[in-house]
Amino acid sequence: MTAGQAELFRANRGCWVFGERADREQYALLSAQGIVRQAIEIDGLVSVAGGRRAIEGRFLEAGHLVHDAYVGKRL
């Protein structure tokens, strides 16, 4: 993972208010300036301050179906 990828992940992984549906999701797409920059396979959602949650997972690489379908494309 490059420094830029790590920074994007830290900025996007969150402190989000996720509904119940989020617990069933397998993947997350991280974007910047309207373009998908990363795809993450979700390992779990962890509780953080204020009743919010953050994403934990691993970056998907080129060659993975989800990565190739979304990364580099406009939302």
C-alpha positions as CSV (number, residue, x, y, z in Angstrom):
1,M,0.0,0.0,0.0
2,T,1.4,3.4,-0.9
3,A,1.3,6.4,1.5
4,G,-1.4,8.0,-0.6
5,Q,-3.6,4.8,-0.4
6,A,-3.1,4.7,3.4
7,E,-4.1,8.4,3.7
8,L,-7.2,7.8,1.5
9,F,-8.2,4.8,3.7
10,R,-7.7,6.8,6.9
11,A,-9.8,9.6,5.6
12,N,-12.6,7.3,4.3
13,R,-12.7,4.4,6.7
14,G,-14.8,6.5,8.8
15,C,-16.6,7.3,11.8
16,W,-19.8,6.6,10.2
17,V,-23.3,5.9,11.3
18,F,-24.0,2.6,9.6
19,G,-27.4,0.9,9.6
20,E,-28.0,-2.8,9.9
21,R,-27.4,-3.4,6.2
22,A,-23.8,-2.4,6.6
23,D,-23.2,-5.6,8.7
24,R,-24.1,-7.7,5.7
25,E,-21.8,-5.9,3.2
26,Q,-18.7,-7.6,1.9
27,Y,-17.1,-4.7,0.1
28,A,-16.7,-0.9,0.4
29,L,-15.6,1.5,-2.3
30,L,-13.6,4.6,-1.3
31,S,-13.7,7.6,-3.5
32,A,-12.2,11.0,-3.9
33,Q,-13.3,13.8,-6.2
34,G,-16.1,11.6,-7.7
35,I,-13.8,8.7,-8.7
36,V,-13.5,5.3,-7.0
37,R,-9.9,5.1,-5.8
38,Q,-9.9,1.9,-3.7
39,A,-12.0,-1.2,-3.1
40,I,-11.9,-2.8,0.3
41,E,-13.0,-6.3,1.4
42,I,-14.7,-5.7,4.7
43,D,-13.4,-7.8,7.6
44,G,-15.6,-6.0,10.1
45,L,-17.0,-2.7,11.4
46,V,-15.6,-1.5,14.7
47,S,-17.2,0.8,17.2
48,V,-15.7,4.2,17.7
49,A,-16.7,7.2,19.7
50,G,-20.2,8.6,19.5
51,G,-21.9,5.4,18.6
52,R,-20.3,5.4,15.2
53,R,-18.4,2.7,13.4
54,A,-15.3,2.4,11.2
55,I,-14.4,-0.1,8.5
56,E,-11.6,-2.6,8.9
57,G,-10.6,-4.7,5.9
58,R,-8.0,-5.3,3.2
59,F,-7.3,-3.5,0.0
60,L,-8.3,-5.3,-3.2
61,E,-5.7,-5.4,-5.9
62,A,-6.0,-5.2,-9.7
63,G,-7.3,-8.6,-11.0
64,H,-10.0,-8.9,-8.3
65,L,-13.4,-8.7,-9.8
66,V,-14.7,-5.9,-7.5
67,H,-11.5,-3.8,-7.9
68,D,-11.5,-4.1,-11.7
69,A,-15.2,-3.3,-12.0
70,Y,-15.1,0.0,-10.0
71,V,-11.6,1.4,-9.2
72,G,-10.7,4.3,-11.5
73,K,-14.3,4.9,-12.6
74,R,-16.7,7.7,-11.8
75,L,-19.4,7.2,-9.2
